[in-house]
Structures are given as structure tokens and as C-alpha cells.
Amino acid sequence: MPGYYQKMNYAQYVENVSAAGGNGSHIEIKKANENTWQLVYSKGNPFKISYKVKADKKFVANSFLDSTHAYIVPAATFFYIERYLGSPATIRVNSGEWPDIATGLDQVDGKTDEFEAPDFDILYDCPILAGNLEKLPSFFINGIEHRFVGYNMSSFDRKELMDNLKKVVEAGIDIFGDIPYKKYTFIGIGPGRGGIEHLNNTTVSFDGKGVDTREGMIRTLNFLGHEYFHHYNVKRIRPFELGPFDYGRENRTNLLWFSEGLTVYYEYLMVKRAGLITKLEFFTDLEGNINSTENNPGRLKQSLIQSGYNTWSDGPFGKPGETISYYDKGPLVGMILDLTIRNATGNKKSMDDVMRFLYQHYYKELQRGFTDAEFQQACEMVAGISLNTEFEYVNTTREIDYNKYLSYAGLKITETENPENGRKKFLISEMENTSPMQNEILSDWLSE
């Protein structure tokens, strides 16, 4: 499934496959390999394939069906004809007594239960949630509606969440100055873990619990901001391996540290720029990644590019003590690149300029993804200097010199150790006697 970097083997849940001609005559259909069924039939004549899909796992990358609702992952549900991924598709949802359907698919005119996609890539990019759903108060940005539709949500302040979420989304849009969708939908599928990004929607494990505390609200806004920012970074700004997709095999890339890690970094920035957290709370977010990375022996055994490439076997958070997580070290390299660019350009440029260039040049102009080398070249073009030293933190297991890069913003890091378990603790604080440029970089970085 695009957006989830492990083999799901959806074909193992397919049962009772049969085929019939347009007149109802039986057509032999057989399984050709792990995820392919083959039939022989006269070209140009209509035929129908029927099958069942077992849907009993509650997870954002799996379809799930019970007596109260259905969550449909299209990549796990709908067959496609080989070499015909570019064909249009129409979906009709027999939702019975369930009145509500949430999806990023376009509704067929005059139909409440029929949807269409121009091709299968768009179909597979739009999960479907059906049931008795609740719609939170929508907000509009530049006339474009942003919805939140969810299943079985608990008691929390709906207006406060949506007001805050609007500010976070606006902070993301401000980076690019462009909204590339006609409508955006947050789809809350209930309790659980994880979220998966799409071009005009995201499905998130969400039931509203914990949002009534400040800590819970910040955690939720980070999570939703992360999945929202992905519609720019990974769905449109993307490594060339991540689209067009081959749905029958792994789509490996070295750049998940950028696609995921930089998105973690920007989720922190968006919530800070939205004015919803303090400077110390922003530092706390980064400290969490620093402490996780520095207390993991895997940092000395695996590079960031290896972490992303091997996630198909190691899992998104790696193997404790043996590997690293691009969710932890990735945002730290994002911070390093951002502060280095700011320092090299006298705070006239930042990582925002890199993201805007990638969006404009590769997504809009060339309409393709970029290579590892092209990404580094984009960063160096904006910085005006070589960044070979900084990219060693991506390509090798070199230890990070935090104080070097934090000092560009007048910051430093202090380290203590717990004598009982040897675990290190790192804290970010402000230096004394800082220069005007350090003060300017810090203020601009934190939008203060």
C-alpha cells in the first residue's frame, strides 16, 4: 500500500474467486502466482469476477468490516487488470443502513453511494469509511473546504480541535503558497495506531481520547499535521521510486529519512508557527528524537539511507539496538540542514526554500520524482555551499555534532547520564552572549 513500507500480502485474504461471462456462463479462472489470477476469454466481450476479501484486522493499512462500519483499503480490496492501471474505475458502496460514506474519491453526479476515479492509482489512493459517521465543523482556506469525518469519536471539544487544526494546516500551506486539491478530508477510523497519507485525504487512527489535555492536544496536532504535510512531501514531492507504483513488489528508496523524517521535523515547525506551542515545547519535541537516537546503539551500526531501504524487512521503527528509526534521526538531519542553510545565507534562505524548489521544479514542472543526488544538489543550490559534511549524517554512521549546528541559532545541548541505567539525557537551551545573527536565526526559525 502506498504510504506504508512493508509487504502486506493482501492476496492472502482473497477467497472464492470466480468468473462469468456476460451471459452468466462459467469462465475458468486460476491463480497464476502469489497475487495474480488468470482467465482466458474472448477479447471485447464483458465478463464479471466475484470474490470475497477477509477483513478482520483493525489497522490503518488493512480493510476491516463489522456490524457497525466498514473501512475499505482499495489496494487490499480491488483487483486491477495488468497493464491497465490507467483505466477509469467506478465504485458503488452497498452500505445498507449506514448513511455516511467518507472518501477522497469524487462522487458520481446524482449518486450518494457511487464514486469514480480516473485511474487505479487514484482509486488506490482513496480509502473508504462507511457507517454512522460524525462530521466535525469544516473549515475553509482560500475557499477550499477541509473536512474531518470520523467513526465512534469520544467526548472532546470539537471546535477547539478544528480551530487549532486550521492554524496548523494554514502553516503548512504558507510554506508552498499553493493548495493542489479541490477538497481535503481527514478520515478518523477509530482507535488504534498510525495514519496513512493521500493526495486529498488521510486516514488516521483517531477517536478523540486524550485531546482534552494540553499534552494530548499537542500530540494530536503533531500527528494530524504530519499526515497533512505528507500530501506535499511524499505524495507530490517524492523520491522517484515512490511513483508510479508497482503494486506487486516492494518500492524501496534510500530517501525515507527525507519523506518521513523531514515530515516529522515540519510537523513540529507547523504547530510552532501556528502559535500553539511554546519555544520550550518545540525544543522538547526535538529532544525526544535526540534522546531516542543517542540512546540507541543502532546509530553506530546503520545509516539513515540503510534504515529507509531496509524498512521492508526491519519495520518502520527498526530492530532495537541493531537499527535506527528514520522517524527519530530523520528530523534531526532536517534541523541540521535547515540551520546550516540559514547560517550560510545570513538567514536569507532556509529549508522552506528547498521544499518550495522541489515542489515547483520536480512536481509541477518536470512532473516526476527526484534522485538522492538531485535532492542534495537542491539543498546545496539554496545554501550556496557544499553540504557533503552534513550529508555524511545521512550516508554514514558518523556521530552528530549537535552543538555545532544548534550554535547557529544561539543554542547548545547539555548531556547528563542516569547512573542507575547509563541512559543519557539531552536538553536544548539558549547560549549566553549571542550575536545578532544568532538571535535573528533563532527568532525566524521559531517564528517569534
TANORLIN-V204128 format. One record per residue. N is the residue number from 0. PHI is phi in radians with two decimals (none if undefined). D_LAST is the distance of its C-alpha to the last C-alpha in Angstrom with 2 decimals. Layout:
# TANORLIN-V204128
n:N phi:PHI d_last:D_LAST
n:N phi:PHI d_last:D_LAST
This chain:
# TANORLIN-V204128
n:0 phi:none d_last:39.69
n:1 phi:-0.95 d_last:36.89
n:2 phi:1.67 d_last:33.63
n:3 phi:-2.24 d_last:35.62
n:4 phi:-1.80 d_last:36.82
n:5 phi:-2.51 d_last:40.02
n:6 phi:-1.22 d_last:43.51
n:7 phi:-1.65 d_last:44.15
n:8 phi:0.87 d_last:47.84
n:9 phi:-1.07 d_last:47.89
n:10 phi:-1.09 d_last:51.49
n:11 phi:-1.18 d_last:52.77
n:12 phi:-1.68 d_last:52.09
n:13 phi:-1.52 d_last:54.16
n:14 phi:-2.35 d_last:57.61
n:15 phi:0.94 d_last:60.72
n:16 phi:-1.36 d_last:60.18
n:17 phi:-2.51 d_last:62.90
n:18 phi:-2.39 d_last:63.60
n:19 phi:-2.51 d_last:65.87
n:20 phi:-1.32 d_last:67.03
n:21 phi:-1.08 d_last:66.68
n:22 phi:-1.63 d_last:70.03
n:23 phi:1.54 d_last:69.09
n:24 phi:-1.22 d_last:71.01
n:25 phi:-1.22 d_last:69.86
n:26 phi:-2.12 d_last:68.10
n:27 phi:-1.23 d_last:67.93
n:28 phi:-2.34 d_last:64.41
n:29 phi:-2.33 d_last:63.77
n:30 phi:-1.48 d_last:60.90
n:31 phi:-1.54 d_last:60.66
n:32 phi:-2.75 d_last:57.99
n:33 phi:-0.95 d_last:55.16
n:34 phi:-2.33 d_last:53.27
n:35 phi:-2.30 d_last:55.76
n:36 phi:-1.98 d_last:58.64
n:37 phi:-2.23 d_last:61.27
n:38 phi:-2.35 d_last:63.82
n:39 phi:-2.00 d_last:66.50
n:40 phi:-2.73 d_last:67.06
n:41 phi:-1.14 d_last:68.23
n:42 phi:-1.10 d_last:65.55
n:43 phi:1.62 d_last:64.70
n:44 phi:-1.67 d_last:65.85
n:45 phi:-1.23 d_last:63.47
n:46 phi:-2.58 d_last:62.94
n:47 phi:-2.28 d_last:61.02
n:48 phi:-1.97 d_last:59.45
n:49 phi:-2.08 d_last:58.94
n:50 phi:-2.88 d_last:57.27
n:51 phi:-2.00 d_last:55.51
n:52 phi:-2.16 d_last:52.24
n:53 phi:-1.24 d_last:51.80
n:54 phi:-2.34 d_last:48.44
n:55 phi:-2.23 d_last:48.14
n:56 phi:-1.99 d_last:44.94
n:57 phi:-1.46 d_last:41.75
n:58 phi:-2.79 d_last:39.08
n:59 phi:-1.13 d_last:36.61
n:60 phi:-1.81 d_last:38.65
n:61 phi:-2.17 d_last:42.02
n:62 phi:-1.24 d_last:43.83
n:63 phi:-2.53 d_last:44.81
n:64 phi:-2.40 d_last:47.34
n:65 phi:-2.45 d_last:48.69
n:66 phi:-1.34 d_last:50.34
n:67 phi:-1.93 d_last:47.12
n:68 phi:-2.88 d_last:44.99
n:69 phi:-2.34 d_last:44.74
n:70 phi:-2.04 d_last:41.93
n:71 phi:-1.94 d_last:43.15
n:72 phi:-1.60 d_last:41.75
n:73 phi:-1.00 d_last:43.43
n:74 phi:-1.12 d_last:43.69
n:75 phi:-1.64 d_last:45.55
n:76 phi:-2.18 d_last:47.72
n:77 phi:-1.85 d_last:48.80
n:78 phi:-1.08 d_last:51.24
n:79 phi:-2.30 d_last:50.91
n:80 phi:-1.58 d_last:53.70
n:81 phi:-0.95 d_last:53.42
n:82 phi:1.26 d_last:52.43
n:83 phi:-2.13 d_last:51.64
n:84 phi:-1.11 d_last:47.95
n:85 phi:-1.43 d_last:47.51
n:86 phi:-1.34 d_last:49.68
n:87 phi:-1.27 d_last:48.35
n:88 phi:-2.47 d_last:48.50
n:89 phi:-2.14 d_last:48.96
n:90 phi:-2.12 d_last:48.29
n:91 phi:-2.03 d_last:49.88
n:92 phi:-1.78 d_last:48.76
n:93 phi:-1.47 d_last:51.60
n:94 phi:-1.50 d_last:49.42
n:95 phi:1.06 d_last:52.32
n:96 phi:-1.53 d_last:51.28
n:97 phi:-1.46 d_last:47.58
n:98 phi:-1.48 d_last:46.16
n:99 phi:-2.07 d_last:42.70
n:100 phi:-2.33 d_last:41.67
n:101 phi:-2.06 d_last:38.14
n:102 phi:-2.87 d_last:37.70
n:103 phi:-1.53 d_last:36.00
n:104 phi:-1.20 d_last:39.47
n:105 phi:-1.32 d_last:40.64
n:106 phi:-1.36 d_last:43.11
n:107 phi:-1.19 d_last:46.59
n:108 phi:-0.93 d_last:47.39
n:109 phi:1.38 d_last:49.21
n:110 phi:-2.10 d_last:48.81
n:111 phi:-1.67 d_last:46.65
n:112 phi:-2.10 d_last:47.64
n:113 phi:-2.14 d_last:47.82
n:114 phi:-2.38 d_last:45.11
n:115 phi:-2.41 d_last:45.22
n:116 phi:-2.38 d_last:43.59
n:117 phi:-1.21 d_last:44.38
n:118 phi:-2.78 d_last:44.84
n:119 phi:-1.33 d_last:44.74
n:120 phi:-1.10 d_last:41.40
n:121 phi:-1.23 d_last:39.82
n:122 phi:-1.00 d_last:42.09
n:123 phi:-1.24 d_last:41.07
n:124 phi:-1.60 d_last:37.38
n:125 phi:-2.28 d_last:37.80
n:126 phi:-1.04 d_last:38.72
n:127 phi:-2.22 d_last:40.47
n:128 phi:-2.08 d_last:40.15
n:129 phi:-2.26 d_last:42.99
n:130 phi:2.73 d_last:43.88
n:131 phi:-1.50 d_last:43.07
n:132 phi:-1.83 d_last:39.37
n:133 phi:-1.94 d_last:36.71
n:134 phi:-1.82 d_last:34.36
n:135 phi:-1.37 d_last:31.00
n:136 phi:-1.05 d_last:29.61
n:137 phi:-1.21 d_last:28.69
n:138 phi:-2.26 d_last:25.69
n:139 phi:-2.07 d_last:25.80
n:140 phi:-2.24 d_last:23.40
n:141 phi:0.92 d_last:24.98
n:142 phi:1.40 d_last:28.21
n:143 phi:-1.79 d_last:28.30
n:144 phi:-1.38 d_last:29.04
n:145 phi:-2.13 d_last:27.34
n:146 phi:-1.87 d_last:29.70
n:147 phi:-2.34 d_last:29.87
n:148 phi:-2.11 d_last:33.48
n:149 phi:-2.48 d_last:34.56
n:150 phi:-1.91 d_last:37.63
n:151 phi:0.94 d_last:38.42
n:152 phi:-1.51 d_last:35.02
n:153 phi:-1.44 d_last:34.81
n:154 phi:-1.48 d_last:33.61
n:155 phi:-2.81 d_last:29.88
n:156 phi:-1.36 d_last:27.76
n:157 phi:-1.07 d_last:28.05
n:158 phi:-1.14 d_last:25.98
n:159 phi:-1.07 d_last:22.99
n:160 phi:-1.06 d_last:23.08
n:161 phi:-1.22 d_last:23.48
n:162 phi:-1.09 d_last:20.79
n:163 phi:-1.17 d_last:18.27
n:164 phi:-1.11 d_last:19.90
n:165 phi:-1.03 d_last:19.62
n:166 phi:-1.12 d_last:15.82
n:167 phi:-1.18 d_last:15.99
n:168 phi:-1.08 d_last:18.69
n:169 phi:-1.06 d_last:16.91
n:170 phi:-1.11 d_last:14.01
n:171 phi:-1.20 d_last:16.94
n:172 phi:-1.11 d_last:18.80
n:173 phi:-1.05 d_last:16.04
n:174 phi:-1.14 d_last:16.39
n:175 phi:-1.80 d_last:20.08
n:176 phi:1.16 d_last:20.59
n:177 phi:-2.64 d_last:23.82
n:178 phi:-2.03 d_last:25.37
n:179 phi:-1.63 d_last:28.59
n:180 phi:-2.26 d_last:30.33
n:181 phi:-1.52 d_last:32.19
n:182 phi:-2.82 d_last:31.19
n:183 phi:-2.18 d_last:29.29
n:184 phi:-2.25 d_last:30.61
n:185 phi:-1.51 d_last:29.31
n:186 phi:-2.01 d_last:32.61
n:187 phi:-1.57 d_last:32.73
n:188 phi:-1.66 d_last:35.97
n:189 phi:1.93 d_last:36.12
n:190 phi:-1.17 d_last:35.56
n:191 phi:2.58 d_last:35.41
n:192 phi:-2.27 d_last:33.22
n:193 phi:1.71 d_last:31.53
n:194 phi:-2.59 d_last:30.49
n:195 phi:-2.29 d_last:31.61
n:196 phi:-1.54 d_last:29.93
n:197 phi:-2.53 d_last:31.76
n:198 phi:-1.14 d_last:31.39
n:199 phi:-2.33 d_last:30.98
n:200 phi:-2.86 d_last:30.91
n:201 phi:-2.51 d_last:30.27
n:202 phi:-1.78 d_last:32.49
n:203 phi:-2.30 d_last:30.88
n:204 phi:-1.30 d_last:32.51
n:205 phi:-2.71 d_last:31.25
n:206 phi:-2.32 d_last:32.98
n:207 phi:1.55 d_last:30.16
n:208 phi:-1.20 d_last:31.10
n:209 phi:1.56 d_last:28.39
n:210 phi:-1.23 d_last:25.84
n:211 phi:-1.37 d_last:26.46
n:212 phi:-1.87 d_last:24.55
n:213 phi:-1.09 d_last:20.80
n:214 phi:-1.05 d_last:21.49
n:215 phi:-1.17 d_last:23.73
n:216 phi:-1.12 d_last:21.40
n:217 phi:-1.10 d_last:18.62
n:218 phi:-1.05 d_last:21.46
n:219 phi:-1.18 d_last:22.84
n:220 phi:-1.18 d_last:19.71
n:221 phi:-1.03 d_last:19.27
n:222 phi:-1.10 d_last:22.97
n:223 phi:-1.19 d_last:23.08
n:224 phi:-1.11 d_last:20.03
n:225 phi:-1.04 d_last:21.82
n:226 phi:-1.16 d_last:25.04
n:227 phi:-1.14 d_last:23.58
n:228 phi:-1.06 d_last:21.80
n:229 phi:-1.08 d_last:25.22
n:230 phi:-1.13 d_last:26.74
n:231 phi:-1.47 d_last:24.91
n:232 phi:-1.66 d_last:25.04
n:233 phi:2.23 d_last:28.66
n:234 phi:-1.46 d_last:30.30
n:235 phi:-2.08 d_last:29.61
n:236 phi:-1.47 d_last:27.95
n:237 phi:-2.60 d_last:30.55
n:238 phi:-1.04 d_last:32.75
n:239 phi:-1.13 d_last:36.14
n:240 phi:-1.26 d_last:37.87
n:241 phi:-1.68 d_last:36.02
n:242 phi:2.31 d_last:37.93
n:243 phi:-1.06 d_last:40.46
n:244 phi:-1.52 d_last:41.27
n:245 phi:-1.76 d_last:44.54
n:246 phi:-1.37 d_last:44.90
n:247 phi:-1.75 d_last:47.83
n:248 phi:-2.67 d_last:46.24
n:249 phi:-1.17 d_last:43.14
n:250 phi:-1.95 d_last:40.47
n:251 phi:-1.48 d_last:39.21
n:252 phi:-2.56 d_last:36.35
n:253 phi:-1.45 d_last:34.70
n:254 phi:-1.84 d_last:31.27
n:255 phi:-1.14 d_last:30.40
n:256 phi:-1.06 d_last:27.90
n:257 phi:-1.43 d_last:26.03
n:258 phi:-1.08 d_last:26.95
n:259 phi:-1.68 d_last:26.15
n:260 phi:-1.11 d_last:24.05
n:261 phi:-1.15 d_last:21.49
n:262 phi:-1.22 d_last:21.44
n:263 phi:-1.08 d_last:20.61
n:264 phi:-1.02 d_last:17.69
n:265 phi:-1.30 d_last:16.47
n:266 phi:-1.12 d_last:17.14
n:267 phi:-1.10 d_last:14.56
n:268 phi:-1.09 d_last:11.96
n:269 phi:-1.11 d_last:13.12
n:270 phi:-1.17 d_last:12.97
n:271 phi:-1.19 d_last:9.41
n:272 phi:-1.15 d_last:8.45
n:273 phi:-1.29 d_last:10.91
n:274 phi:1.35 d_last:9.07
n:275 phi:-1.76 d_last:12.18
n:276 phi:-2.34 d_last:11.49
n:277 phi:-1.54 d_last:9.84
n:278 phi:-1.02 d_last:8.80
n:279 phi:-1.16 d_last:12.54
n:280 phi:-1.20 d_last:13.76
n:281 phi:-1.13 d_last:12.23
n:282 phi:-1.07 d_last:13.99
n:283 phi:-1.05 d_last:17.00
n:284 phi:-1.02 d_last:17.37
n:285 phi:-1.15 d_last:17.63
n:286 phi:-1.05 d_last:19.82
n:287 phi:-1.05 d_last:22.13
n:288 phi:-1.22 d_last:22.84
n:289 phi:-1.10 d_last:23.32
n:290 phi:-1.12 d_last:25.71
n:291 phi:-1.13 d_last:27.63
n:292 phi:-1.21 d_last:28.09
n:293 phi:-1.28 d_last:29.03
n:294 phi:-1.66 d_last:31.46
n:295 phi:-1.88 d_last:33.19
n:296 phi:-1.04 d_last:36.16
n:297 phi:-1.09 d_last:36.06
n:298 phi:-1.11 d_last:33.29
n:299 phi:-1.62 d_last:36.14
n:300 phi:-2.05 d_last:38.44
n:301 phi:-2.42 d_last:36.61
n:302 phi:-1.49 d_last:34.21
n:303 phi:-1.14 d_last:31.54
n:304 phi:-1.16 d_last:33.80
n:305 phi:-1.19 d_last:36.64
n:306 phi:-1.03 d_last:34.58
n:307 phi:-1.23 d_last:33.97
n:308 phi:-1.14 d_last:37.48
n:309 phi:-1.59 d_last:39.18
n:310 phi:-1.07 d_last:37.28
n:311 phi:-1.10 d_last:40.31
n:312 phi:-1.87 d_last:42.35
n:313 phi:-1.52 d_last:39.90
n:314 phi:1.56 d_last:37.78
n:315 phi:-1.15 d_last:34.01
n:316 phi:-1.96 d_last:33.26
n:317 phi:1.29 d_last:36.07
n:318 phi:-1.89 d_last:38.72
n:319 phi:-0.90 d_last:37.62
n:320 phi:1.46 d_last:38.24
n:321 phi:-1.98 d_last:39.46
n:322 phi:-2.31 d_last:36.63
n:323 phi:-2.08 d_last:32.86
n:324 phi:-1.85 d_last:30.64
n:325 phi:-1.18 d_last:28.63
n:326 phi:-1.25 d_last:26.34
n:327 phi:-1.68 d_last:25.46
n:328 phi:-1.37 d_last:25.73
n:329 phi:-0.98 d_last:24.64
n:330 phi:-1.12 d_last:20.91
n:331 phi:-1.21 d_last:21.04
n:332 phi:-1.20 d_last:22.56
n:333 phi:-1.04 d_last:19.95
n:334 phi:-1.08 d_last:17.28
n:335 phi:-1.06 d_last:19.70
n:336 phi:-1.12 d_last:20.27
n:337 phi:-1.09 d_last:16.66
n:338 phi:-1.19 d_last:15.90
n:339 phi:-1.15 d_last:19.35
n:340 phi:-1.10 d_last:18.92
n:341 phi:-1.06 d_last:15.71
n:342 phi:-1.18 d_last:17.65
n:343 phi:-1.22 d_last:20.83
n:344 phi:-1.88 d_last:19.55
n:345 phi:1.10 d_last:17.44
n:346 phi:1.16 d_last:14.30
n:347 phi:-1.51 d_last:16.15
n:348 phi:-2.30 d_last:16.88
n:349 phi:-2.67 d_last:15.73
n:350 phi:-1.09 d_last:17.41
n:351 phi:-0.98 d_last:16.55
n:352 phi:-1.18 d_last:19.11
n:353 phi:-1.11 d_last:21.62
n:354 phi:-1.11 d_last:21.40
n:355 phi:-1.13 d_last:21.89
n:356 phi:-1.13 d_last:24.82
n:357 phi:-1.07 d_last:26.44
n:358 phi:-1.13 d_last:26.22
n:359 phi:-1.25 d_last:27.65
n:360 phi:-1.36 d_last:30.18
n:361 phi:-1.49 d_last:31.59
n:362 phi:-1.34 d_last:31.18
n:363 phi:-1.47 d_last:31.74
n:364 phi:-1.48 d_last:33.88
n:365 phi:-1.51 d_last:35.84
n:366 phi:0.95 d_last:35.61
n:367 phi:-2.65 d_last:35.85
n:368 phi:-1.44 d_last:34.08
n:369 phi:-2.18 d_last:33.37
n:370 phi:-1.59 d_last:34.80
n:371 phi:-0.99 d_last:33.29
n:372 phi:-1.14 d_last:33.98
n:373 phi:-1.16 d_last:32.48
n:374 phi:-1.17 d_last:29.17
n:375 phi:-1.07 d_last:29.06
n:376 phi:-1.05 d_last:30.15
n:377 phi:-1.11 d_last:27.30
n:378 phi:-1.11 d_last:24.74
n:379 phi:-1.23 d_last:26.68
n:380 phi:-1.08 d_last:26.99
n:381 phi:-1.22 d_last:23.23
n:382 phi:-1.28 d_last:22.78
n:383 phi:1.37 d_last:25.87
n:384 phi:-2.47 d_last:27.20
n:385 phi:-1.24 d_last:29.28
n:386 phi:-2.07 d_last:27.54
n:387 phi:-1.02 d_last:30.79
n:388 phi:-1.09 d_last:29.58
n:389 phi:-1.18 d_last:26.56
n:390 phi:-1.33 d_last:28.86
n:391 phi:-1.12 d_last:31.21
n:392 phi:-1.23 d_last:28.89
n:393 phi:-1.63 d_last:29.90
n:394 phi:-1.63 d_last:33.55
n:395 phi:-2.32 d_last:34.59
n:396 phi:-1.77 d_last:34.15
n:397 phi:-0.96 d_last:32.68
n:398 phi:-1.21 d_last:30.62
n:399 phi:-1.40 d_last:26.88
n:400 phi:-1.60 d_last:25.68
n:401 phi:-1.07 d_last:22.32
n:402 phi:-1.10 d_last:21.76
n:403 phi:-1.01 d_last:22.37
n:404 phi:-1.46 d_last:19.54
n:405 phi:-1.13 d_last:16.98
n:406 phi:-1.13 d_last:17.76
n:407 phi:-1.04 d_last:16.38
n:408 phi:-1.88 d_last:12.85
n:409 phi:1.23 d_last:14.34
n:410 phi:-2.10 d_last:15.22
n:411 phi:-2.52 d_last:18.70
n:412 phi:-2.14 d_last:20.77
n:413 phi:-1.98 d_last:23.50
n:414 phi:-2.20 d_last:26.57
n:415 phi:-2.22 d_last:29.12
n:416 phi:-2.33 d_last:32.21
n:417 phi:-1.36 d_last:34.05
n:418 phi:-1.14 d_last:37.61
n:419 phi:-1.35 d_last:39.18
n:420 phi:-2.16 d_last:38.08
n:421 phi:1.29 d_last:36.54
n:422 phi:-1.33 d_last:33.32
n:423 phi:-1.55 d_last:30.32
n:424 phi:-2.26 d_last:26.94
n:425 phi:-2.03 d_last:23.79
n:426 phi:-2.27 d_last:20.58
n:427 phi:-1.71 d_last:17.32
n:428 phi:-2.52 d_last:16.17
n:429 phi:-1.55 d_last:14.63
n:430 phi:-1.37 d_last:17.18
n:431 phi:-1.65 d_last:18.48
n:432 phi:0.96 d_last:19.03
n:433 phi:-1.49 d_last:16.49
n:434 phi:-1.49 d_last:16.79
n:435 phi:-1.00 d_last:14.69
n:436 phi:-1.19 d_last:14.56
n:437 phi:-1.06 d_last:13.48
n:438 phi:-1.14 d_last:10.56
n:439 phi:-1.16 d_last:9.70
n:440 phi:-1.09 d_last:10.29
n:441 phi:-1.08 d_last:8.26
n:442 phi:-1.14 d_last:4.97
n:443 phi:-1.24 d_last:6.38
n:444 phi:-1.03 d_last:7.90
n:445 phi:-1.64 d_last:5.43
n:446 phi:0.94 d_last:3.78
n:447 phi:-2.04 d_last:0.00
